[in-house]
Amino acid sequence: MEVIFALDILAGLVALGFLGLFLLALRRWFIQRAGGTFDCSLRLSREQPGQGWVFGVARYTADRVEWFRVFSYSPRPREVLFRRDLEILGKRMPEPSEEVALLAGTVVLQCSQRGRLIELAMSEDALTGLLSWLEAAPPGQRTNVA
């Protein structure tokens, strides 16, 4: 009797795990369905080198980039980067201590939004797309692309 009860609990936990994975995949599909998404890690603090990176997905909209954590169930973006407030400070290659936390072949883009330092790590292709999106601002809108 105890073995059957333990197997029922185990089966329930496995089903719950699959449900969680399914919900994560469904959330990502909803984020990506409109198009204009790219893989992008984000770091807000540089207190400890190589730490603080969070893997996510960024999505373009008309005047902002919305950044979502990959391993979250929230339908809302964790960070919103407005085109008019985003200032590109420079780009660099990941430091050796960062390479473990980032996808292979990424470039780190150093940005500022209203005086707050933000680092984005993305592929070269995604970087080209982001810089093009920033430069394609409507007439009269200030953009600062280094």
Biotite code that builds the C-alpha atoms (Angstrom):
import biotite.structure as struc

atoms = struc.array([
    struc.Atom([0.000, 0.000, 0.000], chain_id="A", res_id=1, res_name="MET", atom_name="CA", element="C"),
    struc.Atom([2.810, 2.413, 0.854], chain_id="A", res_id=2, res_name="GLU", atom_name="CA", element="C"),
    struc.Atom([4.624, 1.626, -2.411], chain_id="A", res_id=3, res_name="VAL", atom_name="CA", element="C"),
    struc.Atom([1.522, 2.420, -4.466], chain_id="A", res_id=4, res_name="ILE", atom_name="CA", element="C"),
    struc.Atom([1.052, 5.696, -2.543], chain_id="A", res_id=5, res_name="PHE", atom_name="CA", element="C"),
    struc.Atom([4.711, 6.626, -3.144], chain_id="A", res_id=6, res_name="ALA", atom_name="CA", element="C"),
    struc.Atom([4.361, 5.840, -6.865], chain_id="A", res_id=7, res_name="LEU", atom_name="CA", element="C"),
    struc.Atom([1.223, 8.004, -7.036], chain_id="A", res_id=8, res_name="ASP", atom_name="CA", element="C"),
    struc.Atom([3.098, 10.898, -5.451], chain_id="A", res_id=9, res_name="ILE", atom_name="CA", element="C"),
    struc.Atom([6.036, 10.390, -7.819], chain_id="A", res_id=10, res_name="LEU", atom_name="CA", element="C"),
    struc.Atom([3.710, 10.296, -10.843], chain_id="A", res_id=11, res_name="ALA", atom_name="CA", element="C"),
    struc.Atom([2.042, 13.492, -9.646], chain_id="A", res_id=12, res_name="GLY", atom_name="CA", element="C"),
    struc.Atom([5.393, 15.235, -9.261], chain_id="A", res_id=13, res_name="LEU", atom_name="CA", element="C"),
    struc.Atom([6.493, 14.158, -12.735], chain_id="A", res_id=14, res_name="VAL", atom_name="CA", element="C"),
    struc.Atom([3.198, 15.394, -14.211], chain_id="A", res_id=15, res_name="ALA", atom_name="CA", element="C"),
    struc.Atom([3.608, 18.681, -12.356], chain_id="A", res_id=16, res_name="LEU", atom_name="CA", element="C"),
    struc.Atom([7.138, 19.038, -13.754], chain_id="A", res_id=17, res_name="GLY", atom_name="CA", element="C"),
    struc.Atom([5.919, 18.458, -17.307], chain_id="A", res_id=18, res_name="PHE", atom_name="CA", element="C"),
    struc.Atom([3.110, 20.959, -16.765], chain_id="A", res_id=19, res_name="LEU", atom_name="CA", element="C"),
    struc.Atom([5.662, 23.546, -15.619], chain_id="A", res_id=20, res_name="GLY", atom_name="CA", element="C"),
    struc.Atom([7.822, 22.953, -18.696], chain_id="A", res_id=21, res_name="LEU", atom_name="CA", element="C"),
    struc.Atom([4.772, 23.154, -20.941], chain_id="A", res_id=22, res_name="PHE", atom_name="CA", element="C"),
    struc.Atom([3.746, 26.481, -19.389], chain_id="A", res_id=23, res_name="LEU", atom_name="CA", element="C"),
    struc.Atom([7.264, 27.898, -19.899], chain_id="A", res_id=24, res_name="LEU", atom_name="CA", element="C"),
    struc.Atom([7.186, 26.844, -23.566], chain_id="A", res_id=25, res_name="ALA", atom_name="CA", element="C"),
    struc.Atom([3.678, 28.282, -24.008], chain_id="A", res_id=26, res_name="LEU", atom_name="CA", element="C"),
    struc.Atom([4.780, 31.603, -22.459], chain_id="A", res_id=27, res_name="ARG", atom_name="CA", element="C"),
    struc.Atom([7.785, 31.803, -24.789], chain_id="A", res_id=28, res_name="ARG", atom_name="CA", element="C"),
    struc.Atom([5.525, 31.102, -27.756], chain_id="A", res_id=29, res_name="TRP", atom_name="CA", element="C"),
    struc.Atom([3.222, 33.979, -26.727], chain_id="A", res_id=30, res_name="PHE", atom_name="CA", element="C"),
    struc.Atom([6.212, 36.311, -26.376], chain_id="A", res_id=31, res_name="ILE", atom_name="CA", element="C"),
    struc.Atom([7.608, 35.321, -29.789], chain_id="A", res_id=32, res_name="GLN", atom_name="CA", element="C"),
    struc.Atom([4.350, 35.105, -31.769], chain_id="A", res_id=33, res_name="ARG", atom_name="CA", element="C"),
    struc.Atom([4.439, 38.765, -32.791], chain_id="A", res_id=34, res_name="ALA", atom_name="CA", element="C"),
    struc.Atom([8.019, 38.431, -34.080], chain_id="A", res_id=35, res_name="GLY", atom_name="CA", element="C"),
    struc.Atom([10.932, 40.743, -33.412], chain_id="A", res_id=36, res_name="GLY", atom_name="CA", element="C"),
    struc.Atom([12.484, 38.686, -30.609], chain_id="A", res_id=37, res_name="THR", atom_name="CA", element="C"),
    struc.Atom([16.070, 37.740, -29.875], chain_id="A", res_id=38, res_name="PHE", atom_name="CA", element="C"),
    struc.Atom([17.977, 35.908, -27.146], chain_id="A", res_id=39, res_name="ASP", atom_name="CA", element="C"),
    struc.Atom([19.540, 38.416, -24.801], chain_id="A", res_id=40, res_name="CYS", atom_name="CA", element="C"),
    struc.Atom([21.166, 38.137, -21.380], chain_id="A", res_id=41, res_name="SER", atom_name="CA", element="C"),
    struc.Atom([20.912, 41.140, -19.084], chain_id="A", res_id=42, res_name="LEU", atom_name="CA", element="C"),
    struc.Atom([22.940, 42.388, -16.134], chain_id="A", res_id=43, res_name="ARG", atom_name="CA", element="C"),
    struc.Atom([22.097, 45.433, -14.043], chain_id="A", res_id=44, res_name="LEU", atom_name="CA", element="C"),
    struc.Atom([25.008, 45.361, -11.593], chain_id="A", res_id=45, res_name="SER", atom_name="CA", element="C"),
    struc.Atom([28.734, 44.855, -12.039], chain_id="A", res_id=46, res_name="ARG", atom_name="CA", element="C"),
    struc.Atom([29.573, 44.431, -8.352], chain_id="A", res_id=47, res_name="GLU", atom_name="CA", element="C"),
    struc.Atom([31.120, 40.986, -8.833], chain_id="A", res_id=48, res_name="GLN", atom_name="CA", element="C"),
    struc.Atom([32.763, 40.224, -12.189], chain_id="A", res_id=49, res_name="PRO", atom_name="CA", element="C"),
    struc.Atom([31.118, 37.399, -14.109], chain_id="A", res_id=50, res_name="GLY", atom_name="CA", element="C"),
    struc.Atom([28.023, 37.343, -11.912], chain_id="A", res_id=51, res_name="GLN", atom_name="CA", element="C"),
    struc.Atom([24.576, 38.819, -12.212], chain_id="A", res_id=52, res_name="GLY", atom_name="CA", element="C"),
    struc.Atom([23.784, 37.721, -15.756], chain_id="A", res_id=53, res_name="TRP", atom_name="CA", element="C"),
    struc.Atom([20.207, 36.554, -16.343], chain_id="A", res_id=54, res_name="VAL", atom_name="CA", element="C"),
    struc.Atom([19.251, 34.766, -19.558], chain_id="A", res_id=55, res_name="PHE", atom_name="CA", element="C"),
    struc.Atom([16.223, 36.168, -21.320], chain_id="A", res_id=56, res_name="GLY", atom_name="CA", element="C"),
    struc.Atom([14.378, 37.031, -24.493], chain_id="A", res_id=57, res_name="VAL", atom_name="CA", element="C"),
    struc.Atom([13.975, 40.586, -25.747], chain_id="A", res_id=58, res_name="ALA", atom_name="CA", element="C"),
    struc.Atom([11.147, 41.781, -27.971], chain_id="A", res_id=59, res_name="ARG", atom_name="CA", element="C"),
    struc.Atom([10.974, 44.909, -30.103], chain_id="A", res_id=60, res_name="TYR", atom_name="CA", element="C"),
    struc.Atom([7.903, 47.107, -30.047], chain_id="A", res_id=61, res_name="THR", atom_name="CA", element="C"),
    struc.Atom([7.421, 50.478, -31.733], chain_id="A", res_id=62, res_name="ALA", atom_name="CA", element="C"),
    struc.Atom([9.285, 52.562, -29.159], chain_id="A", res_id=63, res_name="ASP", atom_name="CA", element="C"),
    struc.Atom([10.806, 50.129, -26.667], chain_id="A", res_id=64, res_name="ARG", atom_name="CA", element="C"),
    struc.Atom([12.506, 46.792, -26.154], chain_id="A", res_id=65, res_name="VAL", atom_name="CA", element="C"),
    struc.Atom([10.825, 44.528, -23.617], chain_id="A", res_id=66, res_name="GLU", atom_name="CA", element="C"),
    struc.Atom([13.049, 42.016, -21.840], chain_id="A", res_id=67, res_name="TRP", atom_name="CA", element="C"),
    struc.Atom([11.627, 38.806, -20.339], chain_id="A", res_id=68, res_name="PHE", atom_name="CA", element="C"),
    struc.Atom([13.392, 36.296, -18.114], chain_id="A", res_id=69, res_name="ARG", atom_name="CA", element="C"),
    struc.Atom([13.437, 32.855, -19.731], chain_id="A", res_id=70, res_name="VAL", atom_name="CA", element="C"),
    struc.Atom([12.751, 30.944, -16.523], chain_id="A", res_id=71, res_name="PHE", atom_name="CA", element="C"),
    struc.Atom([9.727, 32.867, -15.302], chain_id="A", res_id=72, res_name="SER", atom_name="CA", element="C"),
    struc.Atom([5.984, 32.427, -15.671], chain_id="A", res_id=73, res_name="TYR", atom_name="CA", element="C"),
    struc.Atom([5.215, 36.153, -15.640], chain_id="A", res_id=74, res_name="SER", atom_name="CA", element="C"),
    struc.Atom([3.571, 37.457, -18.828], chain_id="A", res_id=75, res_name="PRO", atom_name="CA", element="C"),
    struc.Atom([5.006, 40.922, -18.148], chain_id="A", res_id=76, res_name="ARG", atom_name="CA", element="C"),
    struc.Atom([8.493, 42.054, -19.146], chain_id="A", res_id=77, res_name="PRO", atom_name="CA", element="C"),
    struc.Atom([11.029, 42.298, -16.337], chain_id="A", res_id=78, res_name="ARG", atom_name="CA", element="C"),
    struc.Atom([12.742, 45.318, -17.927], chain_id="A", res_id=79, res_name="GLU", atom_name="CA", element="C"),
    struc.Atom([11.565, 47.852, -20.487], chain_id="A", res_id=80, res_name="VAL", atom_name="CA", element="C"),
    struc.Atom([14.164, 49.837, -22.415], chain_id="A", res_id=81, res_name="LEU", atom_name="CA", element="C"),
    struc.Atom([12.698, 52.921, -24.090], chain_id="A", res_id=82, res_name="PHE", atom_name="CA", element="C"),
    struc.Atom([14.341, 54.026, -27.322], chain_id="A", res_id=83, res_name="ARG", atom_name="CA", element="C"),
    struc.Atom([14.341, 57.709, -26.333], chain_id="A", res_id=84, res_name="ARG", atom_name="CA", element="C"),
    struc.Atom([16.103, 57.004, -23.004], chain_id="A", res_id=85, res_name="ASP", atom_name="CA", element="C"),
    struc.Atom([18.572, 54.331, -24.109], chain_id="A", res_id=86, res_name="LEU", atom_name="CA", element="C"),
    struc.Atom([22.145, 55.495, -24.587], chain_id="A", res_id=87, res_name="GLU", atom_name="CA", element="C"),
    struc.Atom([24.790, 53.138, -25.993], chain_id="A", res_id=88, res_name="ILE", atom_name="CA", element="C"),
    struc.Atom([28.071, 53.543, -24.123], chain_id="A", res_id=89, res_name="LEU", atom_name="CA", element="C"),
    struc.Atom([30.086, 50.905, -25.962], chain_id="A", res_id=90, res_name="GLY", atom_name="CA", element="C"),
    struc.Atom([30.500, 47.250, -26.740], chain_id="A", res_id=91, res_name="LYS", atom_name="CA", element="C"),
    struc.Atom([33.038, 44.681, -25.623], chain_id="A", res_id=92, res_name="ARG", atom_name="CA", element="C"),
    struc.Atom([33.791, 40.997, -25.681], chain_id="A", res_id=93, res_name="MET", atom_name="CA", element="C"),
    struc.Atom([32.837, 38.994, -22.565], chain_id="A", res_id=94, res_name="PRO", atom_name="CA", element="C"),
    struc.Atom([35.489, 38.717, -19.896], chain_id="A", res_id=95, res_name="GLU", atom_name="CA", element="C"),
    struc.Atom([36.766, 35.178, -19.186], chain_id="A", res_id=96, res_name="PRO", atom_name="CA", element="C"),
    struc.Atom([34.759, 35.040, -15.949], chain_id="A", res_id=97, res_name="SER", atom_name="CA", element="C"),
    struc.Atom([31.598, 35.927, -17.901], chain_id="A", res_id=98, res_name="GLU", atom_name="CA", element="C"),
    struc.Atom([31.952, 33.381, -20.684], chain_id="A", res_id=99, res_name="GLU", atom_name="CA", element="C"),
    struc.Atom([30.572, 30.615, -18.476], chain_id="A", res_id=100, res_name="VAL", atom_name="CA", element="C"),
    struc.Atom([27.351, 32.549, -17.825], chain_id="A", res_id=101, res_name="ALA", atom_name="CA", element="C"),
    struc.Atom([26.746, 33.649, -21.428], chain_id="A", res_id=102, res_name="LEU", atom_name="CA", element="C"),
    struc.Atom([25.966, 31.911, -24.683], chain_id="A", res_id=103, res_name="LEU", atom_name="CA", element="C"),
    struc.Atom([28.870, 31.287, -27.028], chain_id="A", res_id=104, res_name="ALA", atom_name="CA", element="C"),
    struc.Atom([29.606, 34.038, -29.517], chain_id="A", res_id=105, res_name="GLY", atom_name="CA", element="C"),
    struc.Atom([27.974, 36.860, -27.595], chain_id="A", res_id=106, res_name="THR", atom_name="CA", element="C"),
    struc.Atom([28.947, 40.508, -27.492], chain_id="A", res_id=107, res_name="VAL", atom_name="CA", element="C"),
    struc.Atom([28.303, 42.682, -24.436], chain_id="A", res_id=108, res_name="VAL", atom_name="CA", element="C"),
    struc.Atom([26.615, 46.001, -25.119], chain_id="A", res_id=109, res_name="LEU", atom_name="CA", element="C"),
    struc.Atom([27.023, 48.597, -22.370], chain_id="A", res_id=110, res_name="GLN", atom_name="CA", element="C"),
    struc.Atom([24.039, 50.928, -22.140], chain_id="A", res_id=111, res_name="CYS", atom_name="CA", element="C"),
    struc.Atom([22.619, 53.589, -19.897], chain_id="A", res_id=112, res_name="SER", atom_name="CA", element="C"),
    struc.Atom([18.971, 54.369, -19.315], chain_id="A", res_id=113, res_name="GLN", atom_name="CA", element="C"),
    struc.Atom([18.272, 57.442, -17.219], chain_id="A", res_id=114, res_name="ARG", atom_name="CA", element="C"),
    struc.Atom([21.685, 57.133, -15.573], chain_id="A", res_id=115, res_name="GLY", atom_name="CA", element="C"),
    struc.Atom([21.355, 53.416, -14.760], chain_id="A", res_id=116, res_name="ARG", atom_name="CA", element="C"),
    struc.Atom([24.026, 51.093, -16.211], chain_id="A", res_id=117, res_name="LEU", atom_name="CA", element="C"),
    struc.Atom([22.603, 48.126, -18.122], chain_id="A", res_id=118, res_name="ILE", atom_name="CA", element="C"),
    struc.Atom([24.600, 45.451, -19.917], chain_id="A", res_id=119, res_name="GLU", atom_name="CA", element="C"),
    struc.Atom([23.075, 43.312, -22.648], chain_id="A", res_id=120, res_name="LEU", atom_name="CA", element="C"),
    struc.Atom([24.767, 40.216, -24.057], chain_id="A", res_id=121, res_name="ALA", atom_name="CA", element="C"),
    struc.Atom([23.594, 39.062, -27.472], chain_id="A", res_id=122, res_name="MET", atom_name="CA", element="C"),
    struc.Atom([24.808, 37.623, -30.747], chain_id="A", res_id=123, res_name="SER", atom_name="CA", element="C"),
    struc.Atom([26.415, 39.841, -33.384], chain_id="A", res_id=124, res_name="GLU", atom_name="CA", element="C"),
    struc.Atom([23.286, 39.511, -35.549], chain_id="A", res_id=125, res_name="ASP", atom_name="CA", element="C"),
    struc.Atom([21.025, 40.600, -32.686], chain_id="A", res_id=126, res_name="ALA", atom_name="CA", element="C"),
    struc.Atom([23.368, 43.521, -31.963], chain_id="A", res_id=127, res_name="LEU", atom_name="CA", element="C"),
    struc.Atom([23.147, 44.675, -35.578], chain_id="A", res_id=128, res_name="THR", atom_name="CA", element="C"),
    struc.Atom([19.352, 44.495, -35.382], chain_id="A", res_id=129, res_name="GLY", atom_name="CA", element="C"),
    struc.Atom([19.216, 46.431, -32.112], chain_id="A", res_id=130, res_name="LEU", atom_name="CA", element="C"),
    struc.Atom([21.504, 49.185, -33.390], chain_id="A", res_id=131, res_name="LEU", atom_name="CA", element="C"),
    struc.Atom([19.453, 49.434, -36.596], chain_id="A", res_id=132, res_name="SER", atom_name="CA", element="C"),
    struc.Atom([16.258, 49.686, -34.547], chain_id="A", res_id=133, res_name="TRP", atom_name="CA", element="C"),
    struc.Atom([17.787, 52.485, -32.454], chain_id="A", res_id=134, res_name="LEU", atom_name="CA", element="C"),
    struc.Atom([18.970, 54.397, -35.527], chain_id="A", res_id=135, res_name="GLU", atom_name="CA", element="C"),
    struc.Atom([15.567, 54.030, -37.204], chain_id="A", res_id=136, res_name="ALA", atom_name="CA", element="C"),
    struc.Atom([13.910, 56.297, -34.665], chain_id="A", res_id=137, res_name="ALA", atom_name="CA", element="C"),
    struc.Atom([11.239, 58.646, -36.022], chain_id="A", res_id=138, res_name="PRO", atom_name="CA", element="C"),
    struc.Atom([12.435, 62.110, -37.047], chain_id="A", res_id=139, res_name="PRO", atom_name="CA", element="C"),
    struc.Atom([13.000, 64.439, -34.118], chain_id="A", res_id=140, res_name="GLY", atom_name="CA", element="C"),
    struc.Atom([13.561, 61.651, -31.623], chain_id="A", res_id=141, res_name="GLN", atom_name="CA", element="C"),
    struc.Atom([16.991, 61.716, -29.999], chain_id="A", res_id=142, res_name="ARG", atom_name="CA", element="C"),
    struc.Atom([19.091, 58.574, -30.313], chain_id="A", res_id=143, res_name="THR", atom_name="CA", element="C"),
    struc.Atom([22.638, 58.014, -29.112], chain_id="A", res_id=144, res_name="ASN", atom_name="CA", element="C"),
    struc.Atom([24.349, 55.103, -30.810], chain_id="A", res_id=145, res_name="VAL", atom_name="CA", element="C"),
    struc.Atom([28.097, 54.785, -30.246], chain_id="A", res_id=146, res_name="ALA", atom_name="CA", element="C"),
])
